[in-house]
Structure formats: structure tokens, C-alpha cells
Amino acid sequence: MAHFSFDKVLIIGVGLIGGSLALALKRQHPQGRIVGVARSVASLERALALRVIDQAVGLDQAELAQAVGAAEIVVCAAPVAQTGPLLARIAPFLRGQTLLSDVGSTKSDAVIAARQALGSEAWRFVPAHPIAGRELSGVEAALHDLYQDRNTVLCPLPENPPAAVARIEAMWRACGAQVLTMSAAQHDAIFASVSHLPHLLAFALMEQILRAPDGEQKLALAGSGFRDFTRIAASNPQVWRDICVANQAALLSDLDAFVVLLAELRQALERGDAAALLDLFARTSAARSAWGERAPQVAPGALPAAAD
């Protein structure tokens, strides 16, 4: 891990992602203070009790102004739909060289939100997405090593000073993450395919079973394959609603391609075309096995930027 010193980092949202960031930073630099911000007093009290944060701050304007003004870095770890409103709320309190970042699974919307909320101060905002998580939520699910050997994507803005990007990168490296950069558009297209569409399909399969007249019986007899496929359908519904809406265009593109593939499979099944089914199954089985046998993938430090 890279060393990362700080006096005070403020994290808005102390659930799984924000709480895990707090634990990782406290473990790496115990002298620094982590300030947690949340709407829920109960969440803040629980985070304090678990020693995830050192100080709790509500959304009271005077209290928030003081906390933001004293922070070196403010990380918005709330659901993606809240990024814009939260940035607008703290914008008047920004001072000096305070930097802002986020942890959202969609980035194009975060960039738009930051520019709208911050205006000429948008240079402070370095968009980030740690590629880590669990189907569990809440501060109780936070882990100090959640980001260890996992990728974190940065999508820097043209107006970001290089030192600002380097500072946010250093923070994530201190948490054990491998950091890479790409454009917001490229990020959203990639994660529509490998994250957002899989969640949508898992939710859809569960819904299909729920709608079936014998759905309860099917669930009672479901085995490990069904359990593995639908594990992510236990994820936070509000979070995934926001992600799907935020990444609508890229997700629709991938969903349309998947519908075409399903139609091809249906036609092969209707024809009884065993050869076509075997060809697809063998090809994808081999690819999945090879991917699964590789060490956890850490992407290169930068990828070619896609056109925005």
C-alpha cells in the first residue's frame, strides 16, 4: 500500500462503501480523523459505536459548513442520484484546496452534476468508482480490506489539476486498490455490460419466479445454480434503481443486444438445433472457465479514452 497522510477526510454516507473507505484509511493512517455525514442519526451513532468514524456530523448547515471547511477531501458515498444535491449543498462551504470525489457506479451523470453544482469550482471534483462491494449494505457490512487488490477507476475532468488527481489516486492506493483511468463514457459503457446488466437480469429472474403461480414451490426446490445467479438480486433496490436510471443509454444498448441473443437462443431451441446450442454453450463455458481460473484481474494504469 502507498502511504497516505491526512488530517481530516469527510465521508458523506457511512454505509458499506463509505464505511469501508473510512476503515481502510483509519487503518493506514491512525492519526488522521474521519468525519462521517449522514441524514440518519441512528446510522451515525452506529458508525461511531463501531469506531468506523471519529466524528459524526448531520446535515445542519452550520455544523456541515464547519466540517467541510476543515476537510482536505470530501467523498460523496451516497447513492448516485444524491451526488448532485449533495455537491450543491456543500459547495458554499468549500475553502482552500479541498478536493471532492465520489464512489458511484455511474460517472457521466456525476460529471454533469458536479459541473452544475460547482460551476467554476468543478476542478475540485475527481470522479472515482471503487470496483468492490457486497450484496450486504449498511455500516455493519463495512470491511477494512474491501478495496484490497481491487480496481478503482478514476475519470478525471479536463479541469482537474494533476495534483488533485494524484491526491485522490494516492487515497485509493492507500486502501490497497489498483487505480486506472478512463473517460466517463468509456466507464459507463463497460460497467453497463459487466455490472448493471447482470443486476438487471438477476432482479428480472427473481421477478419471473415471483409472478409464477407455483413460484414458492420453485424457490423451495431451487439449488446452488439459482442461488449463484440471483445472489446480486438481494442488493439494495434503491441503489440499483438509481444506477439503472443514471446509466440509461448504455444499459439500454446492452439490454437490446441481450434481447437479440435471447431471440437467437429461442429460435435454436424451437428448431431443436442441438448443434447451435452446443456451439454457444461450449464457447462460453470455455471462456468463463478460463476467466475464472485467472488471478483477480487488475487492469493497467490507464486505458485508451473513448470519445465522449
Secondary structure, 3 states (H helix, E strand, C coil): CCCCCCCEEEEECCCHHHHHHHHHHHHHCCCCEEEEECCCHHHHHHHHHCCCCCEEECCCHHHHHHHHHHCCEEEECCCHHHHHHHHHHHHHHCCCCCEEEECCCCCHHHHHHHHHHHHHHHHHEECEEECCCCCCCCHHHCCCCCCCCCEEEECCCCCCCHHHHHHHHHHHHHCCCEEEECCHHHHHHHHHHHHHHHHHHHHHHHHHHHHCCCHHHHHHHCCHHHHHHHHHHHCCHHHHHHHHHHCHHHHHHHHHHHHHHHHHHHHHHHHCCHHHHHHHHHHHHHHHHHHHHCCCCCCCCECCCCCC
